[in-house]
């Protein structure tokens, strides 16, 4: 990687683990589809590929979104917030499903006044049919 390529990555305020939080927002609708993490390599690969690559904290490895499901996220824009410590990906969600539960968005549970959470968005595809 040349010096100018590294410069933009150096402007990110990485946390103590070398990670930055990432919000994936559907470019066409404005829907927030998911939240994830990236390390430096994931953000660089995302920019190079034009598809979202995240850092899986639980698996401790890079994760190309859609590598198993086919539901890749094509990157339309990469933005950072005013403090350079949150990344916003404006994406096109292939297949319309971002969540491993088979829903459009990971934010499908709504808080109700009676003190409970309720799933308010439908399952578009059974996860058993997505992950073989």
N, C-alpha and C positions, 0 to 999 in steps of 0.2 A: 504494500500500500504506500502510495507516495505521500508526501507531507501535506499537500492540500486536501487529500482524501481523509487524512487523519484529523485535520483541523476541526471539521464539523463535529466529529465524534468527541473531541476534547472539550467542546462547549457544553456537553451534557453533564449535569450534576449527578453523577453516579452515587448510589448509597454506599455504605460501608462494606457491602457484599459485592459491589461492582454491578449493581442492578439499577434499573429505572422502571417505574410503573408505566404501563401502556394501556390506553383506552382505544378499543376498536369501535369506530363509529361508521355506520353505513352511510356512504356518501349521498346516495339518492334520497333516503328518507330522514336522515339525521338520527335514527335510532342508535342508542348505545348498545352494542351487541355483546361485548365482553371486556373484561379487565385481565391483564396478564403482566408478565415481567419480561424484560429484555436485558441481556448483557451486551457488551460492546460488539461481540461477534454477531449476535442475533440482529442487532440494529443495522450493522454493516451489510449482512446478508439480505435483510429485508430490502434495503435500498438497492442493492445489486440485482436481486431477483425480481423485484416488483411484486413480491408475495410475502405475506407476513411469516416471519420466523421468530419464535419466542424462546425464552429460557424456562424450562419446566423445573421449578424448585423441588417438586416431589421426586421427579425422576433424575434430577441433576444432569440434564442434557438439553441440547438444542432441540426444538420441536417446530417443524415446518407445519403450520396449521393446515389441516386437511390431508396430511400424509397417509392417514389410515382411512379417513371418511370420504375423501375426495372433495370436502367442503373447504377449499382453499380460499384465502382472502387476498384478492388482487388489490394492490395498493394504488390509490388515486393520488393521495397526498400524505406527506409526513410533516407534522407540526410539533413544536414544543411550546410549553407554557411560558409565562413571563419570567419564571425563576429557572428555566431550563432543567426542571427536575421531573417533568411528566411529559410523556410522548403521546400524541394523538395520531392514530392512523385513521385516515378516511379511506374506507375500503369498499370494494364490491364483493359481497359475500356470495361465492359460487354455491348454487343449490339452495340458497335462502336459509340455510341452517348453520348457526354459529355454535350452538350449545351441544355438548355431548349427550344431553337428554333428548335430542331430536327437535328442539325448539329453535325458533328464529333468533332469540336472544337468551343470554344467560340470566338476564334480569327479568324472570318470569314470575317471581313471587312478590305478592303485594301484602303490605301490612294492613290488617283490618282493625277497626276501632275496638273490637272485643279482645284484642291482645293476641291475635294469632296471624300466621302467614298463610296465604292461599295462593296456589298456582292459578294464574289468571290468563296465561297464554297457552295455546294448544300445542301438543306434541304433533309435529308435522310428519315425522317419520320415526318409527320405532327404533331405538338404539340397537336392538338385536339385528336389524336389517342394515344398519350403517356400519357397525363394527363386526367384522367376521372373525 
